[in-house]
Amino acid sequence: MGEIITQMMEVFSKFGVNPSNLAISLVNFVLVLIILQKFAFGPLMEVLEERKKIIADSIKNAAEVETQLKNANEEKRRIIDVANKKAAEIVESAKSAASTVKDGIINEANSEAANIKSKANEASTQERNKMLKDAKAELANLVMGVTENVIGRTLTVDDQTRINEEASKELAA
């Protein structure tokens, strides 16, 4: 081993390296490395680990938020579908009610029209019967007046009744 040390000393001297300065530089380097490890690399690694944890939590939270958003969208679609179905039912119900009301109004109008027509027919029949009765009475009076003039005497009640009946039969035929 002594030989190795001598060979190293020769190499150091060829390159102009002082072994005591090298040892002091090595001690300084190790001290700086220990200080940096304790005060720089340690806290830096802690910050990096903390950031790594925050990033992992953020990714996890983002996935949860994405799942919640997907669920909220599905719920929204379901609520819209239910609302659309209810709206369609309401529209159908309104159409049905409108149709029922329309049919009721039409039936009522038809009934009212038939009632008015029936009353008009009845009034027309009554008016016609009254006109026929008045015409018969007038005709009977004319017939009696002409008969009295032709016969030259006043007719009795029996004669008037018999003539009225005969005239009525002829008019009815």
LOKOL-145589 format. One record per residue (C-alpha): residue in one letter; x, y, z. Coordinates in Angstrom, 1 decimal, decimal comma. Last residue first. Example, Ala and Ser with C-alpha at 12.3 -4.5 7.8 and 13.67 -1.06 7.14 Angstrom:
<pts>
S/13,7/-1,1/7,1
A/12,3/-4,5/7,8
</pts>
This chain:
<pts>
A/-160,5/17,5/-49,3
A/-160,2/19,7/-46,2
L/-161,8/22,6/-48,1
E/-164,8/20,5/-49,1
K/-165,3/19,1/-45,6
S/-165,1/22,6/-44,1
A/-167,6/23,9/-46,6
E/-170,1/21,1/-45,7
E/-169,6/21,7/-42,0
N/-170,1/25,5/-42,3
I/-173,3/25,0/-44,4
R/-174,7/22,6/-41,7
T/-173,8/25,0/-38,9
Q/-175,3/28,0/-40,7
D/-178,6/26,1/-41,4
D/-178,9/25,0/-37,8
V/-178,3/28,6/-36,6
T/-181,0/29,9/-38,9
L/-180,4/31,6/-42,2
T/-181,9/34,9/-42,9
R/-184,1/35,0/-46,2
G/-183,5/36,0/-49,8
I/-182,3/32,7/-50,9
V/-179,5/34,1/-53,0
N/-178,7/37,0/-50,7
E/-178,8/34,8/-47,6
T/-176,6/32,3/-49,4
V/-174,2/35,0/-50,4
G/-173,9/36,2/-46,9
M/-173,7/32,7/-45,5
V/-170,9/31,8/-48,0
L/-169,1/35,0/-47,2
N/-169,4/34,3/-43,4
A/-168,2/30,7/-43,9
L/-165,3/31,9/-46,1
E/-164,3/34,4/-43,4
A/-164,5/31,7/-40,7
K/-162,7/29,2/-42,9
A/-160,0/31,8/-43,7
D/-159,6/32,6/-40,0
K/-159,3/28,9/-39,2
L/-156,8/28,4/-42,0
M/-154,8/31,4/-40,8
K/-154,9/30,1/-37,3
N/-153,8/26,6/-38,4
R/-151,0/28,2/-40,5
E/-149,9/30,3/-37,5
Q/-150,0/27,3/-35,2
T/-148,0/25,2/-37,7
S/-145,4/28,0/-38,1
A/-145,1/28,4/-34,4
E/-144,6/24,7/-34,0
N/-142,1/24,6/-36,8
A/-140,3/27,6/-35,3
K/-140,3/25,9/-31,9
S/-138,9/22,7/-33,4
K/-136,3/24,7/-35,3
I/-135,3/26,6/-32,1
N/-135,1/23,3/-30,2
A/-133,1/21,7/-33,0
A/-130,7/24,7/-33,0
E/-130,4/24,5/-29,2
S/-129,6/20,8/-29,3
N/-127,1/21,3/-32,1
A/-125,5/24,2/-30,2
E/-125,4/22,1/-27,0
N/-123,9/19,2/-28,9
I/-121,3/21,5/-30,5
I/-120,5/23,1/-27,1
G/-120,1/19,7/-25,5
D/-118,0/18,4/-28,4
K/-115,7/21,5/-28,1
V/-115,5/21,0/-24,3
T/-114,5/17,4/-24,8
S/-112,0/18,3/-27,5
A/-110,6/21,0/-25,3
A/-110,3/18,6/-22,4
S/-108,6/16,0/-24,6
K/-106,2/18,6/-26,0
A/-105,5/19,9/-22,5
S/-104,8/16,4/-21,3
E/-102,5/15,7/-24,3
V/-100,7/19,0/-23,6
I/-100,4/18,1/-19,9
E/-99,1/14,6/-20,8
A/-96,6/16,1/-23,2
A/-95,4/18,6/-20,5
K/-95,1/15,7/-18,0
K/-93,0/13,7/-20,5
N/-90,9/16,8/-21,2
A/-90,4/17,4/-17,5
V/-89,4/13,8/-16,9
D/-86,9/14,0/-19,8
I/-85,5/17,3/-18,5
I/-85,1/15,8/-15,0
R/-83,3/12,8/-16,5
R/-81,1/15,0/-18,6
K/-80,2/17,1/-15,6
E/-79,5/14,0/-13,5
E/-77,2/12,7/-16,3
N/-75,4/16,1/-16,4
A/-75,1/16,1/-12,6
N/-73,6/12,6/-12,7
K/-71,1/13,6/-15,3
L/-70,3/16,7/-13,3
Q/-69,8/14,6/-10,2
T/-67,5/12,2/-12,0
E/-65,5/15,1/-13,4
V/-65,3/16,7/-10,0
E/-64,1/13,3/-8,6
A/-61,5/13,1/-11,3
A/-60,4/16,7/-10,7
N/-60,2/15,9/-7,0
K/-57,9/13,0/-7,7
I/-55,7/15,1/-10,0
S/-55,6/17,9/-7,5
D/-54,7/15,4/-4,7
A/-51,8/14,1/-6,9
I/-50,7/17,6/-7,6
I/-50,9/18,6/-4,0
K/-48,8/15,4/-3,0
K/-46,2/16,2/-5,7
R/-46,1/19,8/-4,4
E/-45,5/18,6/-0,9
E/-42,8/16,2/-2,1
L/-41,2/19,0/-4,0
V/-41,4/21,3/-1,0
E/-39,9/18,5/1,2
M/-37,1/17,9/-1,4
L/-36,3/21,6/-1,4
P/-36,3/21,6/2,4
G/-33,8/18,7/2,5
F/-31,7/19,9/-0,5
A/-31,1/23,4/0,9
F/-30,6/23,4/4,7
K/-29,5/19,9/5,6
Q/-28,3/18,6/2,3
L/-26,6/22,0/1,5
I/-24,9/21,9/4,9
I/-23,8/18,3/4,3
L/-22,5/19,0/0,8
V/-20,7/22,2/2,0
L/-19,0/20,1/4,7
V/-18,1/17,4/2,2
F/-16,7/19,9/-0,2
N/-14,7/21,7/2,6
V/-13,3/18,3/3,7
L/-12,3/17,6/0,1
S/-10,8/21,0/-0,3
I/-8,8/20,5/2,9
A/-7,6/17,1/1,6
L/-6,7/18,5/-1,8
N/-4,9/21,4/-0,2
S/-2,9/18,9/1,9
P/-2,2/16,8/-1,2
N/-0,9/19,8/-3,3
V/-1,8/19,2/-6,9
G/0,7/20,4/-9,6
F/-0,2/17,8/-12,1
K/3,2/16,0/-11,9
S/3,1/16,5/-8,1
F/-0,2/14,8/-7,8
V/0,9/11,9/-10,0
E/4,1/11,5/-7,9
M/2,1/11,5/-4,7
M/-0,3/8,9/-6,1
Q/2,6/6,7/-7,0
T/4,0/7,0/-3,4
I/0,6/6,2/-2,0
I/0,3/3,2/-4,1
E/3,7/2,0/-3,1
G/2,9/2,3/0,5
M/0,0/0,0/0,0
</pts>
